[in-house]
Amino acid sequence: MARDRQNGDDFVGPLRKLLVGLLVVVLFGIFVVWRIDSPRVERFRAAVVDAVVPNMDWAMAPVTGLLNMVADFQSYQRIHEQNRDLRRELQQMRAWREAALQLEQENAKLLDLNNVRLDPNLTFITGVVMADSGSPFRQSVLLNVGGRDGILDGWPTMDGIGLVGRISGVGQTTSRVILLTDTSSRIPVIIQPSGQRAILAGDNTIYPLIDFLDSADVVRPGDRVVTSGDGGMFPADLLVGQVALGSDRRLRVRLAADYERLEFLRVLRSPQIEVITDPGTLIVPALPAISLLPPTDPALPPPDAEAADG
Amino acid sequence: MADAVGSRRWVGRVTYGLIAFGLIFVQLLPLNTMPPGWAPPDLLLVVTMVWVARRPDLVPVLLIAVVFLLTDLLFQRPPGLMTALVLIATEMLRARAAGLRNAPFALEWATVSVMIAGLTLGNRLILAAAMTPQAPLGLTMVQLLMTCLSYPLIAGLAQLIFGIARPAPGEVNTLGQRI
């Protein structure tokens, strides 16, 4: 009987094998196309995410809420300890608040004296985190604001305090934020008292690495790290965090944003995003068309027209 | 009778689809946005392997392709690569599934582990060849290990909850047909 079954399968076998092989080839083809023309496929990905994830939202929001409530409930067990910590922190905060108030008054006075007008262009849109990347190798979250709300690729995203990441991938109703901790995140920063410029490079840990630092001697743990605005990518002076010395003796950043609870994120309308429209002219400037051979056949179009076409 | 068997098969396929959807849903929940120090097992892959090794008739190739292509797109992986590798691995496993029925469980586990390892390494090699930025090697290895270790657990759960058992040789279903 078993023999019969296998024989019965046999005449469908080759056809099936062929079709599966074809499917595998098509899938590898998708990968190759993605590698060659990533933006187009990424736009397709954003469209798929846009179509799928908002449909899950009705279930996702309550489940997430419920699990967070469970986590909160567990934290009640440590409430006494937390209370004591909070009291101590409050004490410190009072001192800081006093200092901040004095500085604010001084600042207001100085601004008034100088007749400074602050930049009104930096407005923001707030979005809710719908989903995360779903993979331990990628650090990104999905917001419920998208192209419909005027979000553009490259805009910086903050929580209430510090920088969280940048928009990369915009769908109609959703947009993806690549977090600073992602391995592909590179942000130009400046380290405050010393004015050193560096690149903040994510490496899939909660403490991103400070890379391309000019002289590490003048940077100390505890220094403030803010965006530098180099390259016109981000506005300058957005708070990123503080310098910390990692366990591997390399300089890292303790992020100011609370990465444990990313719930509401602000997307800043960054005024100066360069839009890359044409990949060719960006690297190679347009050359004047030089014909090496003089046109022999008058029926052929002149080389100038061809060059203009291509 | 053939209709009854057919509908049972469709119920099995829909069940697999629902499990896959549930796993994707849970992974997408924004519970923890901290970068993890370790990687959880790739449960969807394990579930697929269990199903293919034990009841290949319930997981057609197209269903696997659709599920994994969707996860490729949703989880920010290079689209198509993982799907193609999973299809190759499951086809190899499918061809061996009949032989694995009589084999001891340890052999089934070893076969699946080798396939998962080959899949992970192949993925990394192809990504390296295409000069694509990759996840840290340590994290990938942790995930590979966890995925292989979780196979017996998932196989047991599948048997308990969904009745995805290895059919004994000559075993018949309730309708008297060979499985």
Interface residues (C-beta under 8 A of the other chain):
Chain A: M1 A2 R5 Q6 L19 V20 L23 V24 V26 L27 F28 G29 I30 F31 W34 R35 V41 F44 R45 V48 V49 V52 V53 M56 A59 M60 V63 T64 L67 N68 V129 M130 A131 D132 S133 G134 S135 P136 F137 R138 Q139 S140 V141 L142 R176 L179 T181 T183 S184 D203 N204 T205 I206 Y259 E260 R261 L262
Chain B: I24 F25 Q27 L28 L29 P30 L31 N32 T33 M34 P35 P36 W38 A39 P40 V61 L62 A65 L69 L70 T71 L73 L74 F75 Q76 R77 P78 P79 G80 L81 T83 A84 L87 I88 E91 A98 I126 A130 T132 P133 A135 P136 L139 T140 Q143 P169 R178
